[in-house]
């Protein structure tokens, strides 16, 4: 690189950092204290440059004791640009709104998100523009060792953009993996009837696929990348995800869909702050006070507070598959998801006291095979349910995208 180009690069990096400082200092911090469950509106929305049905997810804050957020129903959602185009959204499931027509963000256009809740409160975002677009990208997997000295699979992203002064990125991913129940049987034990002195217990064929299933997981952490300090505006071997050899997800066949968002400096500031506050779950908590630079604001001071960020981003995604034996041919298979305990409950006693029948009623163990002198106890060997029935851990329906 010539001295002039190097000097220019340094100037661009300095200007980028000055801009980020301005974002942190000039954007009015939206201070809120979420002290009542359900009062704070939570908005998750990224308008991408892909021609798709864009999404806006709206919910309410909730207490840590609850499992899921309260989804905001019957809202009116629209995204518009400075040329007067409006893109209407419809609620396709609780709290999830999709654009009625497919569209993607165009370079040079600014976009605004508007939301009107069913109680009449109106919220409007700052205008946002597409900062740049990804020119090349790819995903690969290699064997690696992490900082803790664990051997495993490293999922690495490579990409470049048209932005000459550096870029900001955010990543999410969705995992899918094959589950094979290690102690599956084609048969099941069923209690037909039970009386005081007699009972009818039968072994029957199972009625559904319970040996091979598919598990699903989505990433909850915030993954960010910044190329402003690099010599080139490119990510090379950026590790999105590391899977250790002890992770049961990679026992057989594993797939991950990685999504990359080329985000604005304002969005990077927002997600960096969110990351420091404890991640995505912090947004939904009703007990976490804090400050964050959101860009969606209530039109009326009497409206409920809102937290979230509406961004316009360049988007790329890649899916990859790999088999454990192909990547680690000489390594032992990871342990199963749960411990597989085998037992042989007895059938002695009267109504309500027969151990084997009670275990089947309570569904704490399921049939594995007949006990032909293998261990002391009753006539059947039972096993931990998830070890003989994969539907306890995933779905027995193969995903449309899955290939072997």
Secondary structure as UniProt FT lines:
FT   HELIX           3..26
FT   STRAND          30..32
FT   TURN            37..38
FT   STRAND          41..48
FT   STRAND          55..60
FT   TURN            64..65
FT   STRAND          70..71
FT   STRAND          76..81
FT   TURN            82..83
FT   STRAND          86..93
FT   TURN            94..95
FT   STRAND          96..99
FT   TURN            107..108
FT   STRAND          110..116
FT   TURN            118..119
FT   STRAND          122..125
FT   STRAND          128..129
FT   STRAND          134..145
FT   TURN            147..148
FT   STRAND          151..161
FT   TURN            164..165
FT   STRAND          168..180
FT   TURN            182..183
FT   STRAND          187..194
FT   STRAND          199..205
FT   STRAND          212..218
FT   STRAND          223..226
FT   TURN            228..229
FT   STRAND          234..244
FT   TURN            245..246
FT   HELIX           248..250
FT   STRAND          253..263
FT   HELIX           265..277
FT   HELIX           280..284
FT   STRAND          290..292
FT   STRAND          296..298
FT   TURN            301..302
FT   STRAND          306..323
FT   HELIX           324..327
FT   TURN            329..330
FT   STRAND          342..343
FT   TURN            351..353
FT   HELIX           355..362
FT   STRAND          366..370
FT   STRAND          380..383
FT   HELIX           385..388
FT   HELIX           390..392
FT   TURN            400..401
//
